[in-house]
Amino acid sequence: MAMARLKLPGKLEHALLAGHPWVYRDHVQRGFRAATGAWVEVECERFKGFALWDNEGPIALRMYSRKRVPDEQWLGERVAQAHELRQALLGEGTNAYRWLFGEGDGLPGLVVDRYGDYNVVLTYAPSVSRLLPWLVPALDRVLPARGTIQKRGSELALLSGELPPDRVEVLENGLRFQVAIGAGQKSGLFLDQRENRAHVESLSGGKRVLNLFSYTGGFSLYAVRGGATTVTSVDVSRGALDDARASFELNGFSAENHEFVAQDVFEYLERAASKGQRFGLVICDPPSFAKSRDQLRKALRAYERVNRLALKVVEPGGLFASASCTSQVSPEAFRGVLGEAAGRAKLRLQMIHEAGHAVDHPVMASHIEGRYLKYVVSRVLPSA
Ligand SMILES: C[S@@+](CC[C@H](N)C(=O)[O-])C[C@H]1O[C@@H](n2cnc3c(N)ncnc32)[C@H](O)[C@@H]1O
């Protein structure tokens, strides 16, 4: 069957020529028909490209190539090119990383995370499944896997090889992590914070550390290795804290000076503040507070509240490492929220470090929506 062709309104030409990979459904002429997962040849003034079509969802077309209809060889080239970028990570005692970061690696909607000998595939639109039969051999050509699975919610579908066990052990900067690929959040670990976790290690020496929204204790393990005197990990998920404890054991870290608190962070902070508890370093890495642009105001309010409460348990002159993974919140807006939270808590924040995602989460210059993680470290001073 001949490939569907579609002409788009000229106002999109600039963004498409710059390499923006998405076309929203509102921009597609009424009456255009194609099957989900069909390749479409798109034209827009001087722009021509090849995209996958979805019948549902706000993004109708994801753009893959300006040169040709993608095939197995084309996908293999993208997979190998993506792995080259990660090579620098691999010599340092790290075998858990994001191999493909969708739009940031030129493969919209497709993510592959590597955990030791296993690949975990995540797809963000039905059309992207079209790429899977080419993906598995392409991954294996670069780095053979014991198993490649697709994760949908907590369900795992085997794409090749064997299913991973319930818990897989991986290394991150020489630290051992127990990862629940199936039962865990995301693909198992929040790989995007790797470099920020290492930064926390450099700040932790001699400090009492509080890790809020700790998940499986990523920041906590680094804090212990960095010489923290005590580490308190707080997360509402008991399962995540069990895995945190297991990772402490794997690394030979005694759980003696370290507390694992299964509680809502907001409740924990109210109580800790009222009891006068203070910490030399507080890490705050909440889940995303907005799924779409119209939830932005609500998200900003939630960030202001959680940061204000967290700041109250930082000792005078102590450090505060605060993160946001909500893509709708820009780095400028996040800094604004931190300033507001400090002002309302009658404190001053001196920003000393800012960062984003780790190197295995690249962002295309033409697709700034791909940037989502903010990580800001500040010294906390009383008002003068
Ligand atoms: C972005 S993840 C944290 C990732 C972690 N910093 C790491 O490096 O692996 C957010 C965590 O917040 C937890 N969470 C969500 N809402 C919470 C709440 N109200 N109180 C406590 N934990 C919460 C989730 O269970 C999840 O583990």
The ligand as a MOL file (V3000), in Angstrom:
LIG
                    3D

  0  0  0     0  0            999 V3000
M  V30 BEGIN CTAB
M  V30 COUNTS 27 29 0 0 0
M  V30 BEGIN ATOM
M  V30 1 C 11.2190 10.9860 42.1740 0
M  V30 2 S 11.0630 9.6290 43.2590 0 CHG=1
M  V30 3 C 12.5160 9.7740 44.2390 0
M  V30 4 C 13.7450 9.1400 43.6090 0
M  V30 5 C 14.9240 9.0430 44.5310 0
M  V30 6 N 15.3690 10.3440 44.9680 0
M  V30 7 C 16.0720 8.2910 43.9050 0
M  V30 8 O 17.1690 8.8770 43.7290 0
M  V30 9 O 15.8940 7.1070 43.5800 0 CHG=-1
M  V30 10 C 9.7510 10.1200 44.3060 0
M  V30 11 C 9.4360 9.1810 45.4820 0
M  V30 12 O 8.4670 9.8610 46.2960 0
M  V30 13 C 7.6280 8.8890 46.9050 0
M  V30 14 N 6.4350 9.6290 47.3560 0
M  V30 15 C 5.4480 10.1710 46.5970 0
M  V30 16 N 4.5990 10.8920 47.3720 0
M  V30 17 C 5.0660 10.8120 48.6440 0
M  V30 18 C 4.6490 11.3620 49.8810 0
M  V30 19 N 3.5840 12.1620 49.9570 0
M  V30 20 N 5.3730 11.0800 50.9820 0
M  V30 21 C 6.4550 10.2660 50.9100 0
M  V30 22 N 6.9080 9.7330 49.7570 0
M  V30 23 C 6.2270 10.0030 48.6400 0
M  V30 24 C 7.4440 7.8350 45.8650 0
M  V30 25 O 7.1380 6.5970 46.4930 0
M  V30 26 C 8.8310 7.8480 45.1770 0
M  V30 27 O 9.6200 6.8420 45.7540 0
M  V30 END ATOM
M  V30 BEGIN BOND
M  V30 1 1 1 2
M  V30 2 1 2 3
M  V30 3 1 2 10
M  V30 4 1 3 4
M  V30 5 1 4 5
M  V30 6 1 5 6
M  V30 7 1 5 7
M  V30 8 2 7 8
M  V30 9 1 7 9
M  V30 10 1 10 11
M  V30 11 1 11 12
M  V30 12 1 11 26
M  V30 13 1 12 13
M  V30 14 1 13 14
M  V30 15 1 13 24
M  V30 16 1 14 15
M  V30 17 1 14 23
M  V30 18 2 15 16
M  V30 19 1 16 17
M  V30 20 1 17 18
M  V30 21 2 17 23
M  V30 22 1 18 19
M  V30 23 2 18 20
M  V30 24 1 20 21
M  V30 25 2 21 22
M  V30 26 1 22 23
M  V30 27 1 24 25
M  V30 28 1 24 26
M  V30 29 1 26 27
M  V30 END BOND
M  V30 END CTAB
M  END
